[in-house]
Amino acid sequence: MDVIITFNKQIIKNKFKHPYTKIEFVEKDLKVSRITAANYLNKLSDDGILTKKKLGVTNYYINHELFDILSK
């Protein structure tokens, strides 16, 4: 069963704050549990909005559209 997520202004602001994010950033910024933050980011990744990359033990979620804009 897919996780049902209600997106609010905070998750949108977080998505455009940096060209990448990670669970800890969302957890702190949105004041949600680690599991909730991971669910948000994994859903965005599953939907193709962010790209999930594992580096060591940490998952990074890359916002390629924002990265492209900032790199121009």
Helices and strands as residue ranges (DSSP letters): H 9-15, E 20-22, H 23-30, H 34-46, E 51-55, E 58-62, H 64-71
